[in-house]
Amino acid sequence: MRYISTRGQFGSASFSEAVLSGLSRDGGLFVPENLPDFSTRLDTLKCLNYQELAFEVMFPFTSGEFTEEKFKKIITKSYSKFEHQEITPLKFLKDKTILELFHGPTLAFKDIALQFLGNIFEELLSKTKREMNIIGATSGDTGSAAIQGVRGKKGIRIFMLHPAGRVSPIQEKQMTTVLDKNVHNIAIKGSFDDAQRIVKEIFSDLQFRDKHNLGAVNSINWTRIMAQIVYYFYAAFQFEKYHPGKPLFFSVPTGNFGDIFAGYLASQMGLPIRKLILATNENNILSRMIESGIYKVSKVVPTLSPSMDIQISSNFERLLFDLLNRDSEQLVAKMDSLTKTGSFDISNAQLSKLQKIFSGVTINTEQTMECIRNISKQDEIIDPHTAVGIAAAAQKTGENVICLATAHPAKFGNAVNQAINLEPDVPVSLKGILQKEFRCIDASADTEKIKAIMEKEIG
């Protein structure tokens, strides 16, 4: 299998080239030339455990880079630190189903892809005897999961940008208390969108990129998306055991569009998903897009669900590429319009195609808190991002929806306490973290200054 860029100027790449490059040299995102079709294999796949299913789903994407035995070992290693044997278990409440994605080392769904990606990086770099300098941006959970995925790994440095004061205290400390020499946290004065812009601008400087062999861990990296496809299949198979014959609905708290895009790909690979409910907070550029066909940037609003406080959703470019029938010229024109005017639109036919699989819902802060309160009455505490997804599902359908629980509630204890006047139980891994020694560099949201910091640390 080969990979192409959404911008159409790169040619094609192997799996290892796509993974190690992260972002294509033309500024586009890598997508596979085609997708495997599992529609006739669902009955066989449903009998597998998570690690076995991960192998079957992901191995076709790897372009023959690994033997079957080696790839299975990478998968086993990647999920060895998860606290639940099912990796992503379902929990059935009275009229809802929750897909728990927070049983990894940093208690967030990002662990599922980033534990895997860290091991893929290590394996591919060992073959080439190269070093890699990772540059990433985070609105909260990606940073800590990426750092845990590569901390202490030979030949890898990571530079993680986060918006100062706009992540939860727990999220901040999960990143900045990792003191390994290959880990560098940078707090920028700005928003996540500023951090993401800086990362893209640094990757666009091809001379700097080549000199320092840059790599990406944000969901612009195809491997992140690939690993997330697995739990849609796994959740569907577990759901069917308890609700045979029921249609499949997933509700996904959405910021950078990577998580829900993985669900879209699962549907394209043969999983019979009836609808993907795209749940946003007040930063609702994506739900507005699905309703109107207009993608228009507005100001970022701080909310109780900070990991979703995003306006420019990188992975939407991958979906747009499909909506435009993989016409790179049209896509580049849309991206140019976004850069110049802050918006673009799609045709009615394209909007109809979008709405066939996606429904968009906006959930505000009060609705988020109300959902946390309602779910607590069932002796279940959820974080605010998960609450956005559950509240959106309740608005959109009466069916039993699989709602993605993207983070452990203890990571957002202040928000939970604000809603129900109760602090969630703190897992052992988080106890005392706010008092730990930390290390972080403060910087303005200036690309050249970030590059200077990187060069100083790289030496």
Secondary structure, DSSP 8 states (H G I E B T S, - for coil): --EEETTS-S-EE-HHHHHHH-B-TTS-BEEESS----TTTHHHHTTS-HHHHHHHHHGGGGTT-S-HHHHHHHHHHHTTT-SSTTSS-EEE-SS-EEEE---STTSBTHHHHHHHHHHHHHHHHHHHT--EEEEEE-SSHHHHHHHHHHTT-TTEEEEEEEETTSS-HHHHHHHHT---TTEEEEEEES-HHHHHHHHHHHHH-HHHHHHHTEE--STTSHHHHHHHHHHHHHHHHHHHHHSTT--EEEEEE-SSSHHHHHHHHHHHTT--EEEEEEEE-S--HHHHHHHHSEEE-------S-GGG--SS-TTHHHHHHHHTTT-HHHHHHHHHHHHHHSEEE--HHHHHHHHHHEEEEE--HHHHHHHHHHHHTTT----HHHHHHHHHHHHH-SS--EEEE-B-GGGGHHHHHHHHS------GGGTTGGGS----EEEES-HHHHHHHHHHHH-
